[in-house]
Amino acid sequence: MVILGIETSCDETALCILKTDGRSETGVNLEILANNVLSQIVLHRKYGGVFPMLAKREHAKNLVPLLKKTLEKSGFLRPVKKSENLKAYGLQLKNFLEREPELLKQFLELIPTIKKPPIDLISVTIGPGLEPALWVGLNFAKALSTVWQIPLVPINHMEGHIFSSLLRRKNEFSIFNFQFLNKLNAERYTLNAPGFPALALLISGGHTQLVLMRGMDNYEVVGETLDDAVGEAFDKVARILGLPYPGGPEISRLADEARARKDSGKPTEKRKLPRPMLHSPDLNFSFSGLKTAVLYLTKKIGTVDQDIKMQIAREFEDAVTEVLITKTQKAVERFGANALILGGGVTANKHIRETFRKWTYEHSGPAFYLPTIDHSTDNALMIAIAGFFHRNSAITETSGLSEIKAVGNLQLTPHCDT
C-alpha cells in the first residue's frame, strides 16, 4: 500500500508518501519514499506566535508546489503528453477549493499535466489544530481524492504523534557495500506495537495529555491540562524573558547553559518556582500559574540580565519536567502500564527526553518509546502511518467526502477497528 499523508494543523505544511508491505513478525514494515515539511516559523516570529490566517494563506500557497516536490522525490511525478480534462470534476473542485482561489489555480495548472500517481490512500489531519489551517489541507485532500479517485481517511493529529514515537529505523547493512546499503535503508522503518496497557504522554504547543491505551485504537484521556499546554507555557515564559519565538528551544538553550555552569547556574531559594498540582490526587496538569509566577518573579527582580534569565529558564524547565514525570509515574503505577510513549513537539526538549529516559532505565520501568527529534514535531509521516491503521474506514464517495469536517478541538477517541 502507498499512502499520501497531508498535515496542515498549525504552521508546518507537510506531505509524505509512505509505502508499506504490511505487518511483519516485529511490527509493520515502512518505507518513506518522500517526506517534506515546510515551516512558517520565520513568518510568524514577528507576531510572537502563530497567526492563524497567515498560516492558512501560506498553506494554500505551498501545498501544490510541495506536492510536486514530494511526487518528484518518490518517483511518481510523471508528465502526460496531453493534459487530462478536469471538467467532469469542475463542480466538486469548486465546492472544495472555492475559498482558496490561489490553491485552485495552482491545482488546475499542475494536476491535469501529470499522470495519476500509484497512491492507494490519502490520509489527512482533520484536527485538533487551527481550524482555518486544517480546512486548507482537508479541502486539498478532498480535491485530490475526487480527481484521482483515491479513498481518503481523516486522522486525529494527536494519534499521529503516538504512531511517530513507535517508529524504529532499520539498520540493515553489509560490510562489503556499507555506503550503498546505508543510503538504501536510510528511510526504512519498522513500526512496533507497544505492550498493552500502554500510557502515552502527549506534550505539544496546544496539548498536555495522559492517554491510556488498551489497544492501537483504544484511547482514554486520563489526565490533561486545565489551562495552558506545556508548549504554550514555554512560549509565554520566553516572551516574558524577552526571548524570540518559538520559545521552547530558547528556554532549553539557556537552561542547558545554566546547568553547564554547575552551582553558579542554580537558582537561589528566593527564585524557586512552584510545581503546580504536583501532589494533587488526579492526573491533571496546570501551567498557567507557573507562567504567572515567572512574570511576578521578573517584576520583583527588576533588571533581568543574562545570568538571571539562565537561572529562571533552568528553574522553569526543571519545574515543568518534575510535574510531567511525577504525574506520569503516578499514572504508570495506577494503570499497570507495560509501555510508556512520549509524543508531541515538546519531546524535542533535551532535558525532558533525558529525564524520562533515565527514569525508565534506573527504575526498570515500562518499555519506553520516544520519537527521534525530526519526527517529534508536526509532520505528515505520522499522519500517513495513522492512515494505514485506519484504512478500513476510508471514504470514497463524493457525498461522504463532503461530510468530513475540520474540528479545531477534536478529541482523541477510539477511531475504528484496525
TORBAFI-437124 format. One line per 3 residues: number of its first residue (from 1); for each residue z, x, y of C-alpha. Coordinates in Angstrom, 2 decimals, decimal comma, m for minus. Each point is the difference from the previous one (the first is absolute). Layout:
BEGIN
NUM> Z X Y | ...
This chain:
BEGIN
1> 0,00 0,00 0,00 | m0,88 1,19 3,50 | 2,13 m1,36 2,85
4> m0,45 0,09 3,77 | 3,35 m0,03 1,84 | 0,28 m1,07 3,65
7> 3,12 0,52 2,14 | 0,41 m0,96 3,68 | 3,62 m1,18 0,25
10> 0,96 2,18 2,96 | m1,65 2,97 1,73 | m1,82 1,65 m2,92
13> m3,48 m1,12 m1,01 | m0,23 0,94 m3,67 | m2,58 m0,41 m2,77
16> 0,10 1,26 m3,57 | m2,25 m0,20 m3,03 | 1,93 0,31 m3,24
19> m1,27 0,17 m3,57 | 2,16 m0,77 m3,01 | m0,75 m0,10 m3,70
22> 3,11 m2,03 m0,67 | 3,28 0,78 m1,69 | 0,79 3,14 m1,97
25> 3,04 0,93 m2,08 | 1,72 1,37 3,09 | m1,12 m2,56 2,58
28> m3,17 m0,93 1,85 | m2,72 2,62 0,49 | m1,36 0,11 3,54
31> m2,72 1,97 1,73 | m0,21 m0,05 3,79 | m3,68 0,08 0,92
34> 0,68 m0,21 3,75 | 3,13 m0,51 2,08 | m0,27 m0,07 3,80
37> 2,61 m0,73 2,67 | m0,75 m0,14 3,72 | 3,18 0,12 2,07
40> 0,39 m1,50 3,48 | 3,23 1,85 0,87 | m1,49 1,87 2,96
43> m1,25 m3,24 1,56 | 3,37 m1,76 m0,31 | 2,13 2,94 1,09
46> m0,16 m0,89 3,69 | 1,49 m3,41 m0,81 | 2,91 1,52 m1,93
49> m0,92 m2,13 m3,02 | m2,84 m1,97 m1,57 | m1,77 m2,35 2,41
52> m1,25 m2,84 m2,29 | m3,18 m1,01 1,82 | m1,08 3,62 0,39
55> 0,57 0,50 m3,73 | m2,12 m3,08 m0,70 | m2,88 1,25 2,15
58> 0,07 3,45 m1,58 | m0,09 m1,45 m3,51 | m3,03 m2,11 0,94
61> m1,72 3,09 1,42 | 0,83 2,29 m2,91 | m0,38 m2,05 m3,19
64> m3,78 0,18 m0,44 | m0,34 3,74 0,78 | 2,94 0,68 m2,32
67> m1,60 m2,12 m2,73 | m3,19 2,02 0,32 | 1,96 3,25 m0,25
70> 1,95 m1,29 m3,01 | m3,12 m1,16 m1,84 | m1,66 3,35 0,71
73> 2,98 1,98 m1,29 | 0,09 m2,05 m3,22 | m3,76 0,35 m0,55
76> m0,59 m3,73 0,50 | m1,91 0,13 3,30 | m3,54 m0,72 m1,17
79> m2,55 m1,08 2,61 | m2,61 m2,63 m0,81 | m3,63 0,29 1,09
82> m0,08 m3,57 1,25 | 2,93 m1,62 1,76 | 1,65 m2,78 m1,97
85> 0,02 m3,40 1,67 | 3,47 m1,33 0,86 | m1,18 m3,33 1,41
88> 1,37 m1,83 m3,04 | 3,49 1,18 0,96 | m0,38 m0,55 3,73
91> 2,48 m2,87 0,33 | 2,66 1,65 m2,14 | m0,32 3,31 1,85
94> 0,25 m1,78 3,32 | 3,12 m1,84 m1,13 | 1,66 3,21 m1,16
97> m1,07 2,37 2,78 | m0,74 m2,19 3,05 | 3,17 1,22 1,75
100> m1,05 3,61 m0,52 | m3,49 0,26 1,55 | m0,09 3,80 m0,13
103> 1,02 0,00 m3,65 | m2,60 m2,67 m0,81 | m2,71 1,98 1,81
106> 0,81 3,20 m1,92 | 0,26 m1,96 m3,26 | m3,48 m1,46 0,44
109> m1,40 3,42 0,87 | 1,35 1,78 m3,09 | 0,35 m2,42 m2,92
112> m3,67 m1,14 m0,20 | m1,14 3,64 m0,17 | 2,01 1,04 m3,07
115> 0,08 m1,04 m3,64 | 2,96 m1,95 m1,26 | 2,44 2,66 m1,26
118> 1,31 m0,19 m3,61 | 3,36 m1,36 1,14 | 1,73 m2,55 m2,26
121> 2,84 m1,11 2,26 | 1,00 0,01 3,67 | 3,73 0,29 0,70
124> 1,32 m0,66 3,52 | 3,35 m0,08 1,77 | 0,97 m3,47 1,29
127> 3,52 0,86 1,18 | 2,56 0,83 1,09 | m1,10 1,71 3,19
130> m1,53 m0,73 3,38 | m1,91 m3,26 m0,44 | m2,87 0,85 2,39
133> m0,56 3,25 m1,89 | 0,33 m1,65 m3,41 | m2,59 m2,65 0,82
136> m2,66 2,60 0,84 | 0,30 1,70 m3,39 | 0,26 m3,30 m1,86
139> m3,08 m1,52 1,64 | m1,93 3,22 m0,59 | 0,96 m0,20 m3,68
142> m1,06 m3,65 m0,15 | m3,39 0,86 1,51 | m0,59 2,79 m2,52
145> 1,15 m2,23 m2,85 | m2,43 m2,71 1,09 | m3,08 2,20 0,46
148> 0,58 2,20 m3,04 | 1,35 m2,84 m2,19 | 3,03 2,07 m0,97
151> 3,38 m1,64 m0,80 | 2,75 0,53 2,56 | 3,74 0,27 m0,60
154> 2,64 m0,26 2,80 | 2,81 2,57 m0,12 | 3,51 0,32 1,43
157> 0,23 3,27 1,93 | 3,56 0,74 m1,18 | m1,00 m0,37 m3,63
160> m2,64 2,61 0,68 | 2,70 2,45 1,08 | 1,76 m0,51 m3,33
163> m3,17 0,84 m1,93 | m0,75 3,11 2,07 | 3,38 1,44 m1,02
166> m0,89 m0,28 m3,70 | m3,08 2,26 0,26 | 0,05 3,32 m1,82
169> m2,80 2,55 0,44 | m1,67 1,18 m3,18 | 0,25 3,78 m0,40
172> m2,74 0,65 m2,51 | m1,59 3,43 0,30 | m1,55 2,79 m1,97
175> 0,80 3,70 0,40 | m3,71 0,68 m0,54 | m1,21 m2,20 2,84
178> 3,09 m0,77 2,04 | m1,67 m0,36 3,40 | m2,61 m2,47 m1,18
181> 2,36 m2,18 m2,01 | 2,71 0,05 2,63 | m2,53 m1,41 2,47
184> m1,28 m2,47 m2,59 | 3,48 m1,35 m0,73 | 1,37 0,18 3,55
187> m0,37 m3,75 0,42 | 1,01 m1,15 m3,47 | 3,33 m1,70 m0,52
190> 2,07 m1,97 m2,45 | 2,00 m3,01 1,18 | 3,22 m0,07 m2,00
193> 1,99 m3,16 m0,60 | 3,74 0,46 0,70 | 2,75 m1,06 m2,36
196> 1,33 m3,45 0,82 | 2,06 m1,20 1,66 | m1,12 2,22 2,85
199> 1,15 0,15 3,59 | m2,34 0,69 2,92 | 1,20 1,08 3,44
202> m2,80 m0,74 2,45 | 0,44 1,67 3,38 | m2,60 m0,18 2,74
205> m0,52 m0,79 3,66 | 0,34 m3,70 m0,64 | 2,05 m0,25 m3,20
208> 3,19 1,14 m1,66 | 0,38 m1,77 m3,34 | 1,65 0,45 m3,37
211> m2,18 m1,68 m2,61 | 1,09 m0,67 m3,58 | m2,93 0,17 m2,42
214> 0,22 m1,54 m3,46 | m3,72 0,61 m0,54 | m3,07 1,28 1,81
217> m0,41 m3,29 1,84 | 3,54 m1,36 m0,17 | 1,75 0,68 3,31
220> 3,28 m1,10 1,52 | 1,11 1,26 3,41 | 3,72 0,71 m0,48
223> 0,64 1,71 3,33 | m1,79 0,35 3,34 | 0,54 0,87 3,62
226> 1,58 m2,67 2,17 | m1,65 1,37 3,15 | m1,96 3,22 0,57
229> m1,86 1,66 m2,84 | 0,83 3,66 m0,57 | m3,38 1,24 1,29
232> 0,37 m2,18 3,07 | 3,42 1,51 0,64 | m1,43 3,52 m0,21
235> m2,63 m0,88 2,62 | 2,52 m1,63 2,34 | 2,42 2,92 m0,20
238> m2,85 2,42 0,65 | m0,89 m2,00 3,11 | 3,63 0,20 1,19
241> m0,12 3,78 m0,44 | m3,30 0,27 1,86 | m2,00 0,96 m3,10
244> m3,64 m1,00 m0,53 | m1,24 m2,73 m2,33 | 0,11 m0,16 m2,98
247> 3,69 0,81 0,13 | 0,77 0,58 m3,67 | m1,65 3,43 m0,35
250> 1,51 1,13 3,32 | 3,53 m1,01 m0,98 | m0,45 1,70 m3,38
253> m1,27 3,21 1,63 | 2,99 0,24 2,36 | 2,44 m0,86 m2,78
256> m1,43 2,77 m2,18 | 0,35 2,48 2,86 | 3,64 m1,05 0,43
259> 0,74 0,52 m3,71 | m1,69 3,39 0,10 | 2,47 1,06 2,70
262> 2,89 m0,79 m2,35 | 3,29 m0,59 1,86 | m1,58 0,11 3,45
265> m2,20 m2,92 m0,90 | 2,81 m2,29 m1,16 | 1,09 m2,83 2,29
268> 3,54 0,03 1,32 | 2,39 m2,80 m0,96 | m0,60 m1,59 3,38
271> m3,68 m0,27 m0,86 | 0,34 m1,58 m3,42 | m2,05 m3,12 m0,56
274> 1,00 m3,07 m2,03 | m1,26 m0,82 m3,51 | m0,77 m3,74 0,36
277> 0,92 m2,26 m2,93 | 0,77 3,04 m2,15 | 2,90 m1,73 m1,72
280> m1,15 m3,61 0,12 | 0,05 m1,70 m3,44 | m3,64 m1,08 0,26
283> m3,13 2,15 m0,19 | m1,30 m0,72 3,50 | m0,64 2,46 2,81
286> 0,30 0,04 3,78 | m1,38 2,71 2,27 | m0,06 m1,68 3,40
289> 3,62 0,97 0,70 | m0,69 3,61 m0,96 | m2,83 0,14 2,53
292> 2,30 m1,52 2,64 | 2,68 2,57 m0,81 | m2,52 2,77 0,73
295> m0,83 m1,66 3,33 | 3,66 m0,21 1,03 | 0,61 3,58 m1,13
298> m2,84 1,37 2,12 | 1,21 m1,96 3,04 | 3,50 1,37 m0,51
301> m1,25 3,59 m0,27 | m2,24 m0,28 3,05 | m2,28 3,02 m0,21
304> m1,49 0,18 m3,48 | m1,40 3,50 m0,48 | m1,94 1,26 m3,02
307> 3,13 1,09 m1,91 | 1,57 m3,44 0,40 | m3,23 m1,69 m1,07
310> 0,07 2,10 m3,16 | 3,60 m0,98 m0,73 | m0,65 m3,69 0,57
313> m3,18 0,09 m2,09 | 1,88 1,59 m2,88 | 2,91 m2,40 0,23
316> m2,31 m3,02 0,19 | m2,05 1,14 m2,99 | 3,19 0,74 m1,96
319> 1,40 m3,45 0,81 | m3,18 m1,78 m1,07 | m0,26 2,01 m3,21
322> 3,66 m0,58 m0,91 | m0,38 m3,76 0,42 | m3,25 m0,12 m1,98
325> 1,27 2,00 m2,95 | 3,43 m1,70 m0,13 | m1,54 m3,47 m0,11
328> m2,59 1,14 m2,56 | 2,66 1,54 m2,25 | 1,94 m3,25 0,13
331> m3,13 m1,98 m0,95 | m0,88 2,38 m2,86 | 3,47 m0,44 m1,48
334> 0,13 m3,75 0,58 | m3,29 m0,71 m1,77 | m0,01 2,84 m2,53
337> m3,33 1,30 1,28 | m1,90 2,33 m2,32 | m2,33 1,17 2,76
340> 0,23 0,55 3,75 | m3,16 m0,25 2,10 | m0,20 1,14 3,63
343> m2,95 m1,36 1,94 | m1,23 m0,42 3,56 | m0,86 2,25 2,93
346> 3,56 1,18 0,64 | 0,04 1,67 m3,45 | m1,97 2,76 1,73
349> 3,32 1,00 1,62 | 0,98 3,33 m1,57 | 3,78 m0,50 0,19
352> m0,12 m3,48 m1,55 | m2,31 1,19 m2,79 | 2,16 2,97 m0,90
355> 3,28 m1,94 0,20 | m1,22 m2,61 m2,48 | m1,58 2,63 m2,24
358> 3,25 1,97 m0,07 | 2,11 m3,07 m0,75 | m2,11 m1,16 m2,96
361> m0,01 3,54 m1,41 | 3,67 0,87 0,45 | 1,31 m3,36 m1,21
364> m2,46 m0,43 m2,87 | m1,13 m3,12 1,75 | m2,94 m2,27 m0,83
367> m3,54 1,30 m0,33 | m1,13 0,80 3,54 | m3,40 m0,87 1,46
370> m1,06 1,34 3,39 | m3,45 m0,04 1,61 | m1,67 3,18 1,16
373> 0,02 0,42 3,77 | m3,66 m1,00 0,33 | 0,58 m3,17 m2,04
376> 3,20 m1,04 1,77 | m1,60 m1,31 3,20 | m2,35 m3,00 0,14
379> m3,15 0,48 m2,06 | m2,58 m2,03 m1,89 | 0,58 1,79 m3,30
382> 3,23 m1,92 m0,55 | m1,79 m3,27 0,77 | m2,77 0,78 m2,49
385> 2,57 0,79 m2,70 | 1,84 m3,26 0,62 | m3,36 m1,76 m0,19
388> m0,52 1,35 m3,53 | 3,29 m1,50 m1,14 | m0,83 m3,36 1,59
391> m3,68 m0,09 m0,94 | 0,47 m3,18 m2,02 | 0,84 m1,94 3,16
394> m3,13 1,12 1,87 | m1,95 m2,65 1,93 | m3,75 m0,42 m0,17
397> m0,97 m3,33 1,60 | m0,65 m0,13 3,75 | 2,33 m2,99 0,30
400> 2,75 2,04 m1,62 | m0,61 2,93 2,36 | 0,43 m2,30 2,99
403> 3,46 m0,94 m1,23 | 1,32 3,58 0,07 | 2,13 0,55 3,10
406> 1,51 3,05 1,67 | 3,79 m0,36 0,19 | 1,88 2,37 2,29
409> 3,39 m0,64 m1,63 | m1,23 m0,30 m3,59 | 2,86 0,27 m2,47
412> m0,01 2,05 m3,19 | 0,02 m2,52 m2,84 | m1,41 m0,12 m3,54
415> m3,79 0,03 0,30 | m1,60 m0,84 m3,34 | m0,12 0,96 m3,64
418> m1,29 3,53 m0,48
